[in-house]
Amino acid sequence: MLELKTRKTQKTVEAVTGLTILDHALKDDVDWGFSCTRGTCARCRCYVASGRDLLSVPSEEEEDRLEPEELEQGYRLACQCVVKQDGTISVTHKPYF
Ligand code: FES
C-alpha cells in the first residue's frame, strides 16, 4: 500500500514493485510536480515517512542532487526511488519551492 500526499491531496494506491513513486503518482492521477524524470531537477522531491526499507537504495542521481543529510532524513527523488517490496509506504511531495 502506498500513501501519496501532496499539498492538495492525499491518495492511497496499490504499491507495484518495479515502479517509481512518480510512476505511481502518474498512473493513479495524483498531481505530483516533476519535470526531468532523470534525477536532476528535484521538482519531484519527496519525504518518505514510512516504508523506507521497501524502496530502492538512493540512485547516483539522488546522491548527486540531494544533500547527505536529506537522504538520511528520508528525502528522496520520486522519479528515482523504486518500490522494491510491498508493505506500508507513505510519501509526501516536498519540492524546494
Ligand atoms: S523529475 Fe526531475 S528529479 Fe525527479
Backbone and ligand atoms as CSV (ligand in chain L), in Angstrom:
chain,resi,resn,atom,element,x,y,z
A,1,MET,N,N,0.833,-1.187,0.000
A,1,MET,CA,C,0.000,0.000,0.000
A,1,MET,C,C,0.874,1.245,0.000
A,2,LEU,N,N,0.534,2.150,-0.843
A,2,LEU,CA,C,1.340,3.363,-0.973
A,2,LEU,C,C,0.450,4.583,-0.753
A,3,GLU,N,N,0.836,5.381,0.213
A,3,GLU,CA,C,0.081,6.605,0.504
A,3,GLU,C,C,0.841,7.771,-0.123
A,4,LEU,N,N,0.165,8.485,-1.015
A,4,LEU,CA,C,0.784,9.619,-1.705
A,4,LEU,C,C,0.129,10.901,-1.219
A,5,LYS,N,N,0.948,11.824,-0.711
A,5,LYS,CA,C,0.381,13.082,-0.210
A,5,LYS,C,C,1.022,14.261,-0.924
A,6,THR,N,N,0.190,15.226,-1.271
A,6,THR,CA,C,0.699,16.492,-1.804
A,6,THR,C,C,0.028,17.598,-0.996
A,7,ARG,N,N,0.333,18.840,-1.334
A,7,ARG,CA,C,-0.305,19.940,-0.604
A,7,ARG,C,C,-1.814,19.893,-0.758
A,8,LYS,N,N,-2.260,19.410,-1.913
A,8,LYS,CA,C,-3.691,19.485,-2.195
A,8,LYS,C,C,-4.452,18.202,-1.960
A,9,THR,N,N,-3.749,17.088,-1.994
A,9,THR,CA,C,-4.490,15.841,-1.987
A,9,THR,C,C,-3.757,14.719,-1.254
A,10,GLN,N,N,-4.481,13.679,-1.008
A,10,GLN,CA,C,-3.920,12.503,-0.359
A,10,GLN,C,C,-4.616,11.294,-0.941
A,11,LYS,N,N,-3.845,10.310,-1.388
A,11,LYS,CA,C,-4.465,9.160,-2.032
A,11,LYS,C,C,-3.703,7.901,-1.658
A,12,THR,N,N,-4.422,6.850,-1.387
A,12,THR,CA,C,-3.792,5.575,-1.098
A,12,THR,C,C,-3.979,4.663,-2.299
A,13,VAL,N,N,-2.862,4.154,-2.807
A,13,VAL,CA,C,-2.915,3.343,-4.014
A,13,VAL,C,C,-2.194,2.016,-3.757
A,14,GLU,N,N,-2.330,1.124,-4.714
A,14,GLU,CA,C,-1.633,-0.157,-4.603
A,14,GLU,C,C,-0.158,0.055,-4.928
A,15,ALA,N,N,0.717,-0.509,-4.118
A,15,ALA,CA,C,2.154,-0.392,-4.396
A,15,ALA,C,C,2.553,-1.478,-5.389
A,16,VAL,N,N,3.129,-1.078,-6.501
A,16,VAL,CA,C,3.529,-2.036,-7.529
A,16,VAL,C,C,5.054,-2.094,-7.563
A,17,THR,N,N,5.610,-3.249,-7.310
A,17,THR,CA,C,7.066,-3.355,-7.294
A,17,THR,C,C,7.611,-3.099,-8.698
A,18,GLY,N,N,8.742,-2.410,-8.743
A,18,GLY,CA,C,9.371,-2.100,-10.023
A,18,GLY,C,C,9.008,-0.722,-10.546
A,19,LEU,N,N,7.979,-0.107,-9.980
A,19,LEU,CA,C,7.603,1.242,-10.411
A,19,LEU,C,C,8.175,2.268,-9.430
A,20,THR,N,N,8.493,3.451,-9.949
A,20,THR,CA,C,8.958,4.523,-9.068
A,20,THR,C,C,7.752,5.163,-8.371
A,21,ILE,N,N,8.066,5.994,-7.382
A,21,ILE,CA,C,6.986,6.736,-6.718
A,21,ILE,C,C,6.290,7.642,-7.737
A,22,LEU,N,N,7.084,8.269,-8.584
A,22,LEU,CA,C,6.481,9.145,-9.603
A,22,LEU,C,C,5.595,8.348,-10.560
A,23,ASP,N,N,6.040,7.163,-10.963
A,23,ASP,CA,C,5.203,6.301,-11.821
A,23,ASP,C,C,3.831,6.079,-11.178
A,24,HIS,N,N,3.834,5.818,-9.879
A,24,HIS,CA,C,2.570,5.584,-9.170
A,24,HIS,C,C,1.691,6.837,-9.207
A,25,ALA,N,N,2.310,7.980,-8.936
A,25,ALA,CA,C,1.532,9.226,-8.913
A,25,ALA,C,C,0.892,9.477,-10.283
A,26,LEU,N,N,1.652,9.251,-11.339
A,26,LEU,CA,C,1.126,9.490,-12.686
A,26,LEU,C,C,0.034,8.479,-13.021
A,27,LYS,N,N,0.307,7.247,-12.705
A,27,LYS,CA,C,-0.637,6.166,-13.007
A,27,LYS,C,C,-1.965,6.371,-12.264
A,28,ASP,N,N,-1.865,6.876,-11.052
A,28,ASP,CA,C,-3.061,6.990,-10.217
A,28,ASP,C,C,-3.591,8.421,-10.122
A,29,ASP,N,N,-3.177,9.250,-11.104
A,29,ASP,CA,C,-3.765,10.587,-11.215
A,29,ASP,C,C,-3.543,11.489,-10.015
A,30,VAL,N,N,-2.377,11.419,-9.430
A,30,VAL,CA,C,-2.050,12.344,-8.346
A,30,VAL,C,C,-1.197,13.454,-8.957
A,31,ASP,N,N,-1.585,14.677,-8.712
A,31,ASP,CA,C,-0.915,15.822,-9.307
A,31,ASP,C,C,0.424,16.066,-8.593
A,32,TRP,N,N,1.467,15.423,-9.088
A,32,TRP,CA,C,2.776,15.398,-8.431
A,32,TRP,C,C,3.745,16.172,-9.321
A,33,GLY,N,N,4.196,17.322,-8.877
A,33,GLY,CA,C,5.086,18.134,-9.706
A,33,GLY,C,C,6.366,17.396,-10.076
A,34,PHE,N,N,6.765,17.492,-11.306
A,34,PHE,CA,C,8.021,16.891,-11.759
A,34,PHE,C,C,8.404,17.551,-13.068
A,35,SER,N,N,9.608,17.305,-13.514
A,35,SER,CA,C,9.986,17.841,-14.804
A,35,SER,C,C,10.893,16.890,-15.576
A,36,CYS,N,N,12.083,16.647,-15.051
A,36,CYS,CA,C,13.089,15.956,-15.873
A,36,CYS,C,C,12.924,14.432,-15.926
A,37,THR,N,N,12.449,13.826,-14.867
A,37,THR,CA,C,12.386,12.367,-14.659
A,37,THR,C,C,13.765,11.697,-14.696
A,38,ARG,N,N,14.822,12.486,-14.590
A,38,ARG,CA,C,16.175,11.909,-14.643
A,38,ARG,C,C,16.978,12.166,-13.373
A,39,GLY,N,N,16.314,12.713,-12.356
A,39,GLY,CA,C,17.036,12.922,-11.106
A,39,GLY,C,C,17.854,14.190,-11.048
A,40,THR,N,N,17.542,15.180,-11.883
A,40,THR,CA,C,18.339,16.409,-11.830
A,40,THR,C,C,17.566,17.651,-11.377
A,41,CYS,N,N,16.270,17.738,-11.663
A,41,CYS,CA,C,15.556,18.995,-11.351
A,41,CYS,C,C,15.091,19.080,-9.891
A,42,ALA,N,N,14.872,17.931,-9.278
A,42,ALA,CA,C,14.406,17.828,-7.885
A,42,ALA,C,C,12.989,18.347,-7.665
A,43,ARG,N,N,12.260,18.579,-8.738
A,43,ARG,CA,C,10.870,19.030,-8.558
A,43,ARG,C,C,9.979,17.924,-7.982
A,44,CYS,N,N,10.412,16.708,-8.128
A,44,CYS,CA,C,9.634,15.573,-7.618
A,44,CYS,C,C,10.029,15.197,-6.189
A,45,ARG,N,N,10.922,15.990,-5.595
A,45,ARG,CA,C,11.469,15.656,-4.263
A,45,ARG,C,C,10.349,15.321,-3.279
A,46,CYS,N,N,10.623,14.338,-2.438
A,46,CYS,CA,C,9.592,13.918,-1.503
A,46,CYS,C,C,10.201,13.436,-0.198
A,47,TYR,N,N,9.345,13.339,0.786
A,47,TYR,CA,C,9.745,12.842,2.095
A,47,TYR,C,C,9.062,11.505,2.340
A,48,VAL,N,N,9.856,10.506,2.650
A,48,VAL,CA,C,9.302,9.180,2.913
A,48,VAL,C,C,9.116,9.033,4.415
A,49,ALA,N,N,7.870,9.068,4.852
A,49,ALA,CA,C,7.580,9.000,6.289
A,49,ALA,C,C,7.644,7.573,6.805
A,50,SER,N,N,7.201,6.627,5.982
A,50,SER,CA,C,7.337,5.231,6.411
A,50,SER,C,C,7.565,4.328,5.213
A,51,GLY,N,N,8.191,3.200,5.475
A,51,GLY,CA,C,8.467,2.227,4.417
A,51,GLY,C,C,9.755,2.480,3.662
A,52,ARG,N,N,10.690,3.195,4.273
A,52,ARG,CA,C,11.951,3.491,3.568
A,52,ARG,C,C,12.678,2.240,3.106
A,53,ASP,N,N,12.613,1.201,3.921
A,53,ASP,CA,C,13.346,-0.021,3.558
A,53,ASP,C,C,12.622,-0.839,2.489
A,54,LEU,N,N,11.460,-0.378,2.062
A,54,LEU,CA,C,10.744,-1.065,0.981
A,54,LEU,C,C,11.083,-0.443,-0.371
A,55,LEU,N,N,11.901,0.601,-0.341
A,55,LEU,CA,C,12.282,1.315,-1.564
A,55,LEU,C,C,13.727,0.998,-1.939
A,56,SER,N,N,14.050,1.209,-3.212
A,56,SER,CA,C,15.425,1.012,-3.683
A,56,SER,C,C,16.371,1.944,-2.933
A,57,VAL,N,N,17.629,1.588,-2.865
A,57,VAL,CA,C,18.619,2.482,-2.250
A,57,VAL,C,C,18.777,3.708,-3.157
A,58,PRO,N,N,19.201,4.856,-2.594
A,58,PRO,CA,C,19.344,6.064,-3.407
A,58,PRO,C,C,20.219,5.849,-4.655
A,59,SER,N,N,19.755,6.369,-5.781
A,59,SER,CA,C,20.495,6.247,-7.034
A,59,SER,C,C,21.654,7.241,-7.021
A,60,GLU,N,N,22.555,7.094,-7.974
A,60,GLU,CA,C,23.680,8.035,-8.107
A,60,GLU,C,C,23.155,9.456,-8.281
A,61,GLU,N,N,22.066,9.576,-9.052
A,61,GLU,CA,C,21.479,10.906,-9.296
A,61,GLU,C,C,20.993,11.518,-7.983
A,62,GLU,N,N,20.381,10.699,-7.155
A,62,GLU,CA,C,19.916,11.226,-5.860
A,62,GLU,C,C,21.101,11.616,-4.981
A,63,GLU,N,N,22.144,10.788,-5.010
A,63,GLU,CA,C,23.346,11.108,-4.223
A,63,GLU,C,C,23.918,12.444,-4.676
A,64,ASP,N,N,23.852,12.714,-5.980
A,64,ASP,CA,C,24.399,13.964,-6.515
A,64,ASP,C,C,23.509,15.156,-6.212
A,65,ARG,N,N,22.199,14.962,-6.298
A,65,ARG,CA,C,21.273,16.090,-6.237
A,65,ARG,C,C,20.887,16.463,-4.810
A,66,LEU,N,N,20.793,15.462,-3.938
A,66,LEU,CA,C,20.354,15.725,-2.562
A,66,LEU,C,C,21.555,15.746,-1.624
A,67,GLU,N,N,21.426,16.490,-0.546
A,67,GLU,CA,C,22.478,16.513,0.473
A,67,GLU,C,C,22.438,15.195,1.250
A,68,PRO,N,N,23.596,14.753,1.735
A,68,PRO,CA,C,23.620,13.503,2.520
A,68,PRO,C,C,22.634,13.549,3.687
A,69,GLU,N,N,22.500,14.731,4.314
A,69,GLU,CA,C,21.564,14.850,5.457
A,69,GLU,C,C,20.124,14.645,5.002
A,70,GLU,N,N,19.813,15.131,3.794
A,70,GLU,CA,C,18.439,14.971,3.304
A,70,GLU,C,C,18.135,13.486,3.096
A,71,LEU,N,N,19.075,12.785,2.493
A,71,LEU,CA,C,18.872,11.343,2.267
A,71,LEU,C,C,18.714,10.627,3.602
A,72,GLU,N,N,19.535,11.022,4.532
A,72,GLU,CA,C,19.485,10.402,5.848
A,72,GLU,C,C,18.135,10.644,6.527
A,73,GLN,N,N,17.601,11.853,6.330
A,73,GLN,CA,C,16.321,12.187,6.963
A,73,GLN,C,C,15.131,11.531,6.262
A,74,GLY,N,N,15.346,11.015,5.055
A,74,GLY,CA,C,14.255,10.330,4.364
A,74,GLY,C,C,13.739,11.072,3.143
A,75,TYR,N,N,14.500,12.071,2.672
A,75,TYR,CA,C,14.102,12.755,1.441
A,75,TYR,C,C,14.627,11.976,0.247
A,76,ARG,N,N,13.792,11.886,-0.769
A,76,ARG,CA,C,14.154,11.144,-1.986
A,76,ARG,C,C,13.647,11.906,-3.201
A,77,LEU,N,N,14.062,11.413,-4.368
A,77,LEU,CA,C,13.517,11.937,-5.612
A,77,LEU,C,C,12.524,10.891,-6.124
A,78,ALA,N,N,11.280,11.321,-6.294
A,78,ALA,CA,C,10.210,10.362,-6.631
A,78,ALA,C,C,10.437,9.672,-7.977
A,79,CYS,N,N,11.162,10.349,-8.880
A,79,CYS,CA,C,11.405,9.726,-10.191
A,79,CYS,C,C,12.510,8.684,-10.120
A,80,GLN,N,N,13.209,8.623,-8.990
A,80,GLN,CA,C,14.341,7.709,-8.860
A,80,GLN,C,C,14.077,6.537,-7.931
A,81,CYS,N,N,13.240,6.739,-6.931
A,81,CYS,CA,C,13.114,5.637,-5.971
A,81,CYS,C,C,12.010,4.677,-6.386
A,82,VAL,N,N,12.383,3.435,-6.405
A,82,VAL,CA,C,11.556,2.358,-6.932
A,82,VAL,C,C,11.027,1.506,-5.776
A,83,VAL,N,N,9.766,1.123,-5.877
A,83,VAL,CA,C,9.201,0.222,-4.872
A,83,VAL,C,C,9.798,-1.173,-5.086
A,84,LYS,N,N,10.438,-1.677,-4.045
A,84,LYS,CA,C,11.097,-2.987,-4.137
A,84,LYS,C,C,10.230,-4.086,-3.558
A,85,GLN,N,N,9.388,-3.697,-2.637
A,85,GLN,CA,C,8.638,-4.704,-1.887
A,85,GLN,C,C,7.345,-4.056,-1.403
A,86,ASP,N,N,6.275,-4.820,-1.399
A,86,ASP,CA,C,5.009,-4.258,-0.925
A,86,ASP,C,C,5.026,-4.175,0.604
A,87,GLY,N,N,4.239,-3.251,1.109
A,87,GLY,CA,C,4.175,-3.022,2.536
A,87,GLY,C,C,3.512,-1.670,2.712
A,88,THR,N,N,3.706,-1.038,3.840
A,88,THR,CA,C,3.101,0.273,4.026
A,88,THR,C,C,4.134,1.361,3.774
A,89,ILE,N,N,3.884,2.122,2.712
A,89,ILE,CA,C,4.807,3.190,2.321
A,89,ILE,C,C,4.019,4.499,2.317
A,90,SER,N,N,4.583,5.511,2.948
A,90,SER,CA,C,3.910,6.809,2.969
A,90,SER,C,C,4.885,7.886,2.504
A,91,VAL,N,N,4.496,8.602,1.455
A,91,VAL,CA,C,5.390,9.564,0.820
A,91,VAL,C,C,4.679,10.909,0.626
A,92,THR,N,N,5.355,11.987,0.988
A,92,THR,CA,C,4.790,13.329,0.823
A,92,THR,C,C,5.646,14.143,-0.146
A,93,HIS,N,N,4.982,14.757,-1.111
A,93,HIS,CA,C,5.700,15.598,-2.069
A,93,HIS,C,C,6.244,16.828,-1.360
A,94,LYS,N,N,7.550,17.041,-1.454
A,94,LYS,CA,C,8.188,18.170,-0.747
A,94,LYS,C,C,9.201,18.861,-1.661
A,95,PRO,N,N,8.730,19.529,-2.692
A,95,PRO,CA,C,9.682,20.236,-3.560
A,95,PRO,C,C,10.289,21.414,-2.784
A,96,TYR,N,N,11.416,21.936,-3.266
A,96,TYR,CA,C,12.060,23.059,-2.569
A,96,TYR,C,C,11.219,24.326,-2.676
A,97,PHE,N,N,10.472,24.445,-3.779
A,97,PHE,CA,C,9.676,25.672,-3.945
A,97,PHE,C,C,8.386,25.321,-4.668
L,1,FES,S1,S,11.527,14.781,-12.046
L,1,FES,FE1,FE,13.406,15.859,-12.000
L,1,FES,S2,S,14.418,14.977,-10.312
L,1,FES,FE2,FE,12.613,13.829,-10.436
